[in-house]
Structure formats: C-alpha cells, structure tokens
Amino acid sequence: MNYERIYPHGEVEEIGSEIYVVRGSINLNPLVRITRNMVFIRQGSELSLINPVRVDDRVLKQMASLGEIKRVVRTGAMHGIDDPFYVDTFGAEMWSQAGGTIYTKPSIDVVINDGTALPFDNAKIIEFKNTKEPECALHIADDDGILITCDAIQHYGDYSYNNFLARVMMPFIGFPKTTIVGPIWLKLMTSEGGSLESDMRQLLDAKFDRLVSAHGTYLPNGAHQAVEKAIDKAFAAN
C-alpha cells in the first residue's frame, strides 16, 4: 500500500504525565506547508495515538521505547491521512466517531462518542453535536487538566513547522499568534443557517489549564481563559 510520505517533524516531547506530542507538518499544496501535531498517551505499556502523524524510523524508535502502539484515535474528520500506516504496520485498533466521509479507511474497530470509556485514565470525550463532519475533543483531568483538540481550537505561539510562505500568510488568513477557533474548520463544519457556538462553549465546562491541538503549538498554562476568549471572539456577532 502507498502511504502518505513523511513530512518534516520533531522528536517526542513529554507535555504531561504520560502525555506526549510530536510536532510535524503537512503540505496543503506544492507551495504551502503547515503544522500538524500528533499527541499520544501511555497507559501501562500501551500507546494510544491521537490524530497520528507519520514519523521517521528514529522517532518511531523513541515511541517504541515508551510502549506498544495499540490504537489510533481520530478526533477530527479531516485528520486521517496517516491512520492506515499505523493500523497496518502495528496492528493498531482504529477508534473514531461514526459518520465521517472524508477518510473512510481504515474501518472503525471502536466507535467513540461522549459516553465511551477510554483506555487511559481520567479522560473523557467532549463530542460536538452540530458539526457537518464528526469532531470531538479529549479532556484529561489530571493535575491542572489538559484539553486535546483537533481543528476546532488551535493555538499558535510561533509559526515553526510552517514553511516561509505559510508563515507570511498565517496572520492574514485568520491564524494570528494566539488561541483561536479554527476559521477554515468553522466555515466548513457549520451548516447553512446553523451555529456551533453551543458545541464550542461546552468545552468551557471542563477544567483545564493546558491545551494542545492538532495544529500550532502547545499552550502550557492559561488555556481555559484563552479558549474562552477565542470562542467569544469567534461568535461575537451571534
């Protein structure tokens, strides 16, 4: 099988108790490369990859030193390009919400929703109900809490892993260096005449001080206030 190629990426970084991130990238087109992040969570000897990014052998060895790749967890419908590599190579289970039409392979082994018992501690799914395609967030309630998002909420502390053209464009297309509701995602996922404000505001019911999303950079503190401000701004006209 022909898998998506490997794009520039970093090494494994630990951002919480048994929570890790690999910062990477992907080409939107031949001229623009943007950030793309993979989070993975270790429970015992098992790793659960959240929105996987394909990495080189060196980083795969770093991951293998931490545990066995046991499952792939897709939390955003537009993030599935590297799922087949991990499912096929490591025999990982595929966990995903039902109903996505963008990436329909691999087949889903475990359908996830806001009632799903997750295979790692102190975690719950926050499922969006009104999006045109499936989307959810993960909340880990350890220490001061961490929110793991896909496209809905993004944070940019810098523009690393974007190429030069993307770095120039980002502030002008709705991606300033701050916490935001993903503007392209919001447009694509909102039904005509609908609103995702209630979906977004439910995130604020969770207690968290840290944020990591599938794009941008890790926010180590002040995340709840930053997410609230981003939501207020995105839906100010409502």
C-alpha positions in Angstrom: 0.0 0.0 0.0 1.2 3.5 -0.8 1.2 5.6 2.4 1.4 9.3 2.7 5.0 10.4 2.7 6.8 11.7 5.8 6.9 15.5 6.2 9.3 17.5 8.4 8.7 16.8 12.1 10.4 16.9 15.5 11.0 14.5 18.3 8.9 13.1 21.1 8.2 15.7 23.8 6.6 15.0 27.1 3.9 17.6 28.0 2.2 15.9 30.9 2.0 12.8 33.0 2.2 10.0 30.3 1.2 12.5 27.6 3.5 13.2 24.7 3.4 15.2 21.5 5.3 15.1 18.2 5.2 18.3 16.2 5.1 17.9 12.5 3.7 19.3 9.3 1.9 18.5 6.0 1.7 20.2 2.6 -1.6 21.8 1.8 -0.4 22.2 -1.8 3.0 22.3 -3.5 3.7 25.8 -2.1 2.3 25.8 1.4 3.3 23.6 4.3 1.5 23.9 7.7 1.9 22.5 11.2 0.3 19.2 12.2 0.7 17.6 15.6 0.3 14.1 17.0 -0.4 13.5 20.6 -0.1 10.1 22.2 -1.0 8.8 25.7 0.7 6.0 27.5 -1.3 3.7 29.8 0.9 1.0 31.2 2.8 -0.4 28.2 0.2 0.7 25.6 0.3 3.9 23.5 -2.9 5.5 22.0 -2.1 7.8 19.2 -4.4 10.8 18.8 -4.6 12.0 15.2 -1.4 10.3 14.1 1.3 11.9 12.1 3.7 9.6 10.2 7.3 9.9 11.5 10.7 8.6 10.6 12.3 5.4 12.0 14.3 7.4 14.6 11.2 8.8 16.2 9.3 5.5 15.8 12.1 4.0 18.0 11.6 6.8 20.5 7.9 5.9 20.6 8.7 2.1 20.8 10.9 2.8 23.9 7.8 4.1 25.7 5.4 1.4 24.8 3.5 -0.6 22.2 1.4 1.3 19.6 -2.0 -0.2 20.5 -4.6 2.1 19.0 -5.3 5.1 16.7 -7.8 7.6 17.9 -9.2 10.1 15.3 -10.9 13.1 16.9 -11.3 15.2 13.7 -12.8 14.1 10.4 -10.1 16.0 8.4 -7.2 14.2 10.1 -6.9 10.6 8.9 -4.3 10.6 6.2 -1.7 8.6 8.3 -4.1 6.3 10.1 -3.6 3.4 7.6 0.1 3.4 8.2 -0.2 2.8 11.9 -3.1 0.4 11.7 -1.4 -1.7 9.0 2.2 -1.5 10.4 1.4 -2.1 14.1 -1.9 -3.8 14.0 -3.4 -0.9 15.9 -7.1 -0.7 16.6 -9.0 2.2 14.9 -11.1 4.3 17.3 -13.2 7.0 15.7 -16.6 8.7 15.7 -19.0 7.3 13.2 -20.3 9.0 10.1 -17.1 10.7 8.7 -17.0 10.9 4.9 -13.5 12.4 4.3 -11.4 9.4 5.5 -13.4 6.1 5.4 -10.4 3.8 5.9 -9.3 2.0 8.0 -12.6 0.6 9.1 -13.5 1.6 12.6 -13.0 -1.0 15.4 -14.4 1.1 18.2 -16.9 3.8 17.7 -16.3 6.7 20.1 -18.8 9.2 21.5 -19.2 11.2 24.7 -20.1 8.1 26.6 -17.1 6.0 25.5 -14.9 4.5 28.2 -11.4 5.4 27.1 -8.3 3.2 27.6 -6.4 5.8 29.5 -7.1 7.3 33.0 -9.1 10.4 33.9 -10.2 11.0 30.4 -13.4 11.8 28.6 -14.6 12.7 25.1 -16.4 16.0 24.5 -18.4 15.4 21.4 -19.6 18.1 19.1 -23.3 17.5 18.1 -23.8 20.0 15.3 -20.8 19.8 13.0 -21.3 18.7 9.4 -18.5 16.1 9.9 -17.5 14.3 13.2 -15.3 16.2 15.6 -14.6 15.9 19.3 -12.1 16.9 21.9 -10.4 15.0 24.7 -10.2 16.2 28.3 -7.6 14.7 30.6 -8.5 15.6 34.2 -5.0 15.1 35.8 -3.1 17.8 37.6 -4.5 21.1 36.3 -6.2 19.5 33.3 -5.3 19.4 29.6 -7.6 19.9 26.6 -6.6 18.0 23.5 -8.3 19.3 20.3 -8.1 18.7 16.6 -9.1 21.6 14.3 -11.8 23.3 16.4 -9.4 25.1 18.8 -5.8 25.9 17.8 -3.0 27.8 19.5 -0.1 29.5 17.8 2.8 30.6 20.0 5.0 30.7 16.9 4.9 29.6 13.3 7.6 26.8 13.4 7.0 23.9 11.1 5.2 26.2 8.7 7.2 27.0 5.6 8.2 30.5 4.7 5.1 31.2 2.5 2.7 29.9 5.2 4.4 32.0 7.9 3.8 35.1 5.8 0.2 34.2 5.1 -0.9 33.0 8.5 -1.8 36.3 10.2 -3.7 37.4 7.1 -5.9 34.3 6.7 -7.2 34.2 10.3 -4.3 32.4 12.1 -2.6 35.0 14.3 -0.2 34.1 17.1 -2.8 33.4 19.7 -5.5 30.9 20.6 -8.3 30.7 18.0 -11.4 28.8 16.8 -10.1 27.4 13.5 -11.7 29.7 11.0 -11.5 27.4 8.0 -12.7 24.5 10.1 -15.6 26.6 11.4 -16.7 27.6 8.0 -16.5 24.0 6.6 -18.2 22.4 9.6 -21.1 24.9 10.1 -24.4 24.0 8.4 -26.2 26.8 6.5 -28.1 28.9 9.0 -26.6 26.9 11.9 -24.2 27.7 14.7 -21.5 25.8 16.5 -21.4 28.1 19.5 -23.1 25.7 21.9 -20.7 22.9 20.8 -17.7 25.2 21.5 -18.9 26.6 24.8 -19.3 23.1 26.2 -15.5 22.9 26.3 -15.5 25.6 28.9 -17.4 23.3 31.3 -14.2 21.2 31.7 -11.4 22.3 34.0 -8.1 22.7 32.1 -5.1 25.0 32.2 -3.2 23.4 29.3 -4.0 23.0 25.6 -2.6 21.0 22.7 -4.2 20.8 19.3 -3.5 19.1 16.0 -2.1 22.4 14.7 0.1 25.1 16.1 2.0 24.9 19.4 1.5 23.6 23.0 0.0 26.1 25.5 1.3 25.1 28.9 -0.8 27.4 31.0 -3.8 29.9 30.9 -5.6 27.7 28.4 -9.1 27.9 29.8 -9.1 31.7 29.7 -7.5 31.7 26.2 -10.1 29.3 24.8 -13.0 31.3 26.3 -11.6 34.4 24.7 -11.3 32.7 21.4 -14.8 31.4 21.5 -16.2 34.9 22.5 -14.4 36.4 19.5 -15.5 33.8 17.0 -19.1 34.2 17.9 -19.2 37.9 18.8 -21.7 38.6 16.1 -24.2 36.0 17.2 
